[in-house]
Amino acid sequence: MAEPRFIEANGVRIAFHDAGDGPALILLHGSGPGASGWSNYSRNVPVLAGRFRVICPDLPGFGASDMKPLDGKVPGFWADTILALMDALGIAQAHFVGNSMGGMIALKIALERPERVGRLVLMGPGGGFPVTAQFPTPGIVNLLTFYEGEGPTIEKVRFFIEQAVFDRSVLTEALFAERLAAALDPRIVAQPPMRPGPGGPPEELWRDPRLARLPHDVLILWGREDRILPLDCGFTFMKQIPRARLLVVPQCGHWVQWEHADEFNRQVALFLGADDRNDKGEK
């Protein structure tokens, strides 16, 4: 793994990977224990960097970045921080890929500053609501209470990651240990990013009437066997966003980009590459 760069944005120090040339593509990770930009997208950055300038940050409160303020709104603070990161890097507009909470942040940016967004790829994004499934799921409960009680443990990490994938046989003790070590960062233990605070609960984006006016082309990817955010959470987004399309990936959990990396990389390049064809007048 290449060493990250650091830059200040929105009053916090952000760690990020910057690879490749071409249209800007920002990858936003989820909020699982020990998450970071690289842990979520290590199987995607090298491939996508062959066509795009890929920016893969650690969101405040995760990885090597500074902490999220206690009163930072979810996802508003993170959305403002990514916009400030774009300003600091001289990026006027970017495509976005967001997994789980990262999808929620990307969608919030598109709602607040649509001119800063090209196309959106949302993978099991937060901010929705299931039509029939149980909610919150055991995985979400684990995420929200991870730092409570006895605090981070290998058992809690194992439970969350096993909930996040379809094929548990691909998981290793090394992966569990790596995520636990990241989650035990004393800064994060003292100020967990998903602990409810004065900023209030996460925003219910599915209730935002602006979704019906969102002008962007949106690709929603969802693992059919997602146990963290069930597939039917995506139906509300698909129905409301005018230019949204939903691709359901079989034998896949919450991490489409990790479990089915080759298919994910192809679908993202194809979807975002349509801009190049349109610019050239091609059909």
C-alpha positions in Angstrom: 0.0 0.0 0.0 1.3 3.4 -0.9 1.7 6.0 1.8 -1.2 8.5 2.0 -0.9 12.2 1.5 -2.3 14.7 4.0 -4.1 18.0 3.6 -6.3 20.2 5.8 -9.9 20.6 4.8 -12.9 22.0 6.8 -10.7 22.4 9.8 -9.4 18.8 10.0 -6.4 17.0 8.6 -7.4 14.5 6.0 -5.3 11.4 4.9 -6.0 10.4 1.3 -4.6 8.3 -1.6 -4.3 10.1 -4.9 -3.6 7.9 -7.9 -3.9 8.0 -11.7 -4.8 10.7 -14.2 -8.0 11.7 -15.9 -11.5 12.7 -14.7 -11.6 13.0 -10.9 -13.2 10.0 -9.1 -13.7 10.2 -5.3 -14.2 6.9 -3.4 -16.0 7.2 0.0 -15.8 4.4 2.4 -18.3 3.0 4.9 -18.4 3.3 8.7 -17.6 -0.3 9.8 -15.1 -0.9 12.7 -11.6 -0.2 11.5 -12.7 1.1 8.2 -10.6 3.4 6.0 -10.4 4.4 2.4 -7.8 1.8 1.5 -9.4 -1.0 3.5 -12.6 -0.5 1.5 -11.1 0.1 -1.9 -7.7 -1.7 -2.0 -9.1 -4.0 -4.8 -10.3 -1.1 -6.9 -7.9 1.9 -6.7 -5.1 0.3 -8.8 -7.6 -0.7 -11.6 -9.7 2.5 -11.7 -6.5 4.7 -11.5 -5.8 3.4 -15.0 -8.6 5.6 -16.3 -9.4 8.2 -13.6 -7.6 10.4 -11.1 -8.7 8.5 -8.0 -9.0 10.3 -4.7 -9.6 7.8 -1.8 -9.7 9.6 1.6 -10.0 8.4 5.2 -13.1 10.2 6.4 -12.7 12.2 9.7 -12.9 9.8 12.5 -11.4 6.9 10.5 -8.0 5.7 9.4 -5.2 8.3 9.7 -7.4 11.4 9.4 -8.3 13.7 12.3 -11.4 13.0 14.4 -14.9 14.2 13.5 -16.1 16.9 15.9 -18.6 15.6 18.5 -21.3 18.0 17.1 -20.6 17.1 13.5 -23.8 16.2 11.7 -24.2 12.9 9.8 -23.7 13.0 6.9 -23.5 16.8 6.7 -20.1 17.3 8.3 -18.5 14.7 6.1 -20.1 16.1 3.0 -18.8 19.6 3.8 -15.3 18.1 4.4 -15.2 16.3 1.1 -16.2 19.5 -0.7 -13.4 21.3 1.2 -11.0 18.6 0.1 -12.0 19.1 -3.5 -11.4 22.8 -3.1 -8.0 22.2 -1.6 -7.0 19.9 -4.5 -8.4 22.2 -7.1 -11.2 19.8 -8.2 -14.2 21.6 -9.5 -16.3 18.5 -10.2 -15.9 14.8 -9.6 -17.6 11.5 -10.1 -18.4 9.7 -6.8 -18.4 6.2 -5.6 -19.8 5.6 -2.1 -20.2 2.5 0.0 -22.8 2.4 2.8 -22.2 5.6 4.8 -19.9 6.8 1.9 -22.9 6.5 -0.4 -25.0 8.5 2.0 -22.3 11.2 2.0 -22.0 11.2 -1.8 -25.8 11.6 -2.1 -25.8 14.5 0.4 -23.1 16.3 -1.7 -25.2 15.8 -4.8 -28.3 17.2 -3.1 -26.5 20.2 -1.6 -24.0 21.0 -4.4 -25.2 19.3 -7.6 -22.8 21.2 -9.8 -19.8 19.6 -8.0 -21.0 16.1 -9.0 -20.7 14.3 -12.3 -22.1 10.8 -11.9 -22.9 8.8 -8.8 -22.2 5.1 -8.0 -23.9 4.2 -4.7 -23.3 0.8 -3.1 -25.8 -0.2 -0.4 -26.0 3.5 0.6 -27.1 4.6 4.0 -29.9 7.1 4.5 -32.7 4.9 3.1 -35.3 2.7 4.7 -36.3 -0.9 4.0 -39.7 -1.7 2.6 -40.2 -5.0 4.5 -36.9 -6.1 6.1 -36.0 -5.9 9.8 -34.3 -2.7 10.7 -32.0 -1.9 12.3 -30.2 -5.1 11.4 -27.9 -6.9 13.8 -24.9 -5.5 11.8 -26.1 -1.9 12.3 -26.7 -2.5 16.0 -23.1 -3.9 16.2 -21.7 -0.8 14.4 -23.6 1.7 16.6 -22.6 -0.1 19.9 -19.2 -1.3 18.9 -17.4 0.9 21.4 -19.9 0.5 24.2 -19.7 -2.1 27.1 -16.3 -3.9 27.0 -15.3 -1.9 24.0 -13.7 -3.2 20.8 -13.1 -7.0 20.7 -12.1 -9.5 18.0 -15.5 -11.1 18.4 -17.3 -7.9 17.6 -15.1 -7.3 14.6 -15.6 -10.9 13.4 -19.4 -10.6 13.7 -19.6 -7.3 11.7 -17.3 -8.5 8.9 -19.1 -11.8 8.7 -22.4 -9.9 8.3 -20.8 -7.8 5.6 -20.0 -10.6 3.1 -21.9 -13.5 1.5 -19.0 -16.0 1.4 -17.4 -16.1 4.8 -14.8 -18.6 3.7 -12.8 -15.8 2.1 -12.3 -14.1 5.5 -9.1 -14.5 7.3 -7.9 -14.0 10.9 -5.4 -11.6 9.5 -8.2 -9.4 8.2 -10.0 -9.5 11.5 -6.8 -8.6 13.4 -6.1 -5.7 11.0 -9.5 -4.2 11.4 -9.3 -4.6 15.2 -6.0 -2.9 15.3 -7.3 0.1 13.4 -10.4 0.2 15.6 -8.3 0.3 18.7 -6.6 3.6 17.7 -6.8 5.5 21.0 -8.1 8.6 19.3 -11.1 6.7 17.8 -11.8 4.8 21.0 -12.1 8.1 22.8 -14.3 9.6 20.2 -16.1 7.0 18.1 -17.3 8.6 14.8 -20.7 6.8 14.9 -21.5 7.4 18.5 -24.7 9.6 18.7 -23.8 13.1 19.8 -25.1 16.7 19.9 -25.2 16.7 16.1 -28.3 14.5 16.2 -29.1 11.2 14.5 -28.1 10.4 10.9 -30.3 12.3 8.4 -33.0 10.3 6.7 -32.1 11.2 3.1 -34.9 9.1 1.7 -37.3 11.7 3.0 -35.6 14.6 1.2 -38.0 15.9 -1.6 -35.0 17.0 -3.6 -34.3 13.4 -4.6 -37.1 13.7 -7.1 -35.2 16.6 -8.8 -31.7 15.1 -8.7 -30.3 15.7 -12.2 -27.4 13.1 -12.1 -27.1 9.7 -13.6 -27.0 7.3 -10.7 -25.9 3.6 -10.6 -27.1 1.9 -7.4 -25.3 -1.4 -6.7 -26.6 -3.7 -4.1 -25.6 -7.2 -2.9 -28.6 -9.5 -3.0 -27.6 -11.1 0.3 -26.7 -7.8 2.0 -27.3 -8.3 5.8 -26.1 -4.9 6.9 -28.5 -2.8 4.8 -31.0 -5.1 3.1 -31.7 -4.9 -0.6 -35.1 -3.3 -0.1 -33.5 -0.2 1.4 -32.6 0.6 -2.2 -36.1 0.6 -3.6 -37.0 4.0 -2.1 -33.9 5.5 -3.7 -34.5 3.8 -7.1 -38.1 5.0 -7.1 -37.4 8.6 -6.2 -34.2 9.4 -8.1 -35.2 10.1 -11.8 -32.1 8.9 -13.5 -31.3 6.0 -11.1 -30.8 2.4 -12.2 -30.4 -0.5 -9.8 -28.0 -3.4 -10.4 -28.5 -6.4 -8.0 -25.4 -8.5 -7.6 -26.1 -12.2 -6.6 -24.1 -14.1 -4.0 -22.9 -10.8 -2.6 -23.2 -9.0 0.7 -22.5 -5.4 1.7 -19.1 -5.0 0.1 -19.7 -5.3 -3.7 -16.4 -3.6 -4.4 -14.5 -6.2 -2.3 -16.4 -9.5 -2.9 -17.0 -8.9 -6.6 -14.1 -6.5 -7.4 -13.7 -7.5 -11.0 -17.4 -7.0 -11.8 -17.5 -3.8 -9.8 -14.5 -2.3 -11.6 -16.0 -3.1 -15.0 -19.4 -1.7 -14.1 -18.0 1.5 -12.7 -15.7 2.1 -15.7 -18.5 1.4 -18.1 -21.0 3.6 -16.3 -18.6 6.5 -15.8 -17.0 6.1 -19.2 -20.3 7.0 -20.9 -19.4 10.6 -20.3 -16.4 10.2 -22.6 -18.6 8.8 -25.4 -21.2 11.5 -25.0 -18.5 14.3 -25.1 -17.3 12.9 -28.4 -20.8 12.7 -29.9 -20.6 8.9 -30.0 -23.6 6.6 -29.5 
